[in-house]
Amino acid sequence: MQRPPRIGVTGGIGSGKSTVVEMFACRGAAVIDSDAIARELTAANGSAIGAIRAAFGAQVLDEHGALDRARMRSLVFSDPVERARLEAILHPRIRDRCLELARQREATAPLLIFDVPLLVEAVQVRQALGLDRVLVVDCPPALQLAHARSRGTMPEEQIRAVIATQARRWQRLDIADDVVVNAGSLDALRVRVDQLWSHYLPGEAV
């Protein structure tokens, strides 16, 4: 039995990646969300907590024993060495969980969407997923900042710090097989997702 196409979707903070992924999900795609997996791994009693405690100490955990994401974010954004240490713990575990979920869902889903914000940076994860296509959600920098700011979850200084640690725009575009330019309306975004759905699944109704 032929497996469904595997599409890796990536984009910087505020690019609209989550909106595009949700549009694919509404059309019937199975979404494997690497951020959700990272939260699962770093929750209290998550499988990565022991290694994180050993590497960084208990000060990066909250009162429940889960990763204190704000504290860890401030640590790794200011120190590439610390960020690499964290990635060495999380990326192999995220990869393995992504593949486990893919095996579970490919029997019933027409399309697998791997939502991976760090698809450029996590080269080994990207290679291991067996992706058929990489879809980059692209957004002009000014709009990207405005979108991220409109969420109200981070101050602008922190948003800029996140952008500074992520892959450059040209690096994401360099690995892209397909691009969604998120610079217009939601309707325009839906039209582009419909086009890609038909491209990934020829003969399938949108």
N, C-alpha and C positions, 0 to 999 in steps of 0.2 A: 504494500500500500504506500503510495507516494505521500510524503509528509507535506503539511501546509507550508507555504512560504514563511521564512523568518525575516522580519524587517526590524533593524535596529533604528530607533528614533532618538535623536539627540538635539540639543540646543542649549544655549546659555540661559542663565537666570533671566526671567522676564521676556523670553523669546516667544512664548506662546506654545511651547512644546506640549505642556499638559493639556491644553485645549485641543490640539491636533490629535493627541493620543485618545482623548475622550471621544472625539468624532469617529475615530476608527472603532473604538469599543462599541459605540452606538450602532455601528453597521455590522457588528457580530464578531469582531476580532477578539482574540484572547490577549489580554495585556499582562505582561510580566514586568512589574515595576521595581527597578533596582533600589530606588529610595525606600520603598515600603519594606523591601527585604532588609536593607541596612537598619531600618528602625526595629524590625523584628530581631535581628542579630544583637542589637545593642539595648534592647529592653531589659528590665530586671530579669535575671536568670537566662538571658539570651546567650547563644552559644559563643559569642565573641567577647563576652564580658570578662571572663577569666584572663584571656590574653591581653585585653586592654588594661585591666588592673595591673597585671604583671609588668606591662611596658610603661605605663604612665603613672601608676599609683592610684590610690583610692580617691584622691582629690578631684579626679575627672568624673567621678560617679556622683549621682544625686543621693538623697536620703533613702530612696527605695532600692538603690543598687543598680539603677539604669544609667546609661551614659548621660552626663550633663552636656547636652549638645551645644549650648551657648558657650560653656567653658572650653570645651574641646575645639569649637570653631575659632575662638579667639587665640588658642594655642597654635593650631595648625596653619591658620592664615598668616601668622607672623613668622613661621619657621618652616621652610621647605623640608628640612630633615625630619621634623616631627610629623609633618603631613605624610611623608613617605613611609614612616613607621606605622602610622595608622592605616594607610592604604595596603601595606603588606599584610596586615591582619584581616582587613575587611574584604579586599578584592577577591581573594581565592574563595572565600566563603560565599560572597555574592554570586560569583560565577557558578559555583556548585549548586546553589539553590535555584538560580535561573534555569539551569539545565534540568534539574529535577522537576520544576514546574512545567517546563516545555514538554517533557516526556508525558506528564500527566494530562496535558491539555491538547496535544496535537491530534489525538484521536477524534476529537469532536469539533475543533475550531477550524474555520476555513483559512485563517491567517493568524500568525503569532506576531505580536508587537512587543519588542523588548524596549522598554522605556529606560534609557541609560544616559543620564546627564553627562557623565564623564566618559563617554564612549571613545573620545580621542585619547584621553589620558590613560585609560585602562586598556592598554593594547592587548594584554594577554586575555582579558575578559572578552574583548571584541573578537579575537581570533577563535576563542573556545566556543562561542555561541553558534558558530556555523551559519552566520547571517547570509541571506541571499542578496539583500540590498541594505544600504545605509541611507536613511532619510534624515536630512538636516533641516530643522526649522530655523530659518534665518530672520533676523530682524535688525533694522538700522540701529546703531548704538544709542541714539537719543531716545528712540521709542522703547528700546530694551530697558533703559533706566527708568523711563516713565511708567512702563508696565509694572516693573518690580516695585517701584515706589508706591504705586496705587494699591498694592496689596495691604500695605500698612503693617507688615510683619517685621520689617527691619528698617533702621534709620539709613539714610542715603549713604553715609560713610561706610556702613557695613556692606551695603549692596555693592558699592564700588570695590570694596576689599574682596568680595566674592568674585566679581567679574575679573579682578586682577589675577586671581588664582586659577581661573578656568582657562581652557584652551582659547587661543585667539580665534577670531571670526574666520580668518583665512584657513586656519588649521582644520576647523570643522568642515568648511566647504571643500577642502582638499580631499577629504575621505568620502564625500557625498556621492552617492549614485543618483539621488533625487533630492530636490530642494523645494521646500515650501517657504515662500517669502511672506512673512506676516507683517504687512505694512498697510493693510486695508481693512475691509469690513469682515465681520464673521461670515457673512454670506459668501464673500470671495474665498474665504478659507474653506468653507464647506464644498464649494465647487472644485477647488484644488484637491481636497481629500477624495471627492468622488472620482476625479480623474485618476488619482493614484490607485484607488481601490480597483478600478477597471483594469489598470495596468498590471497590478499584482495578481489579479484573479480574472483573466480574460473569460468573457462569457458569463460571469456572475452578475446578477442584477444588484444595483446599488440600493 
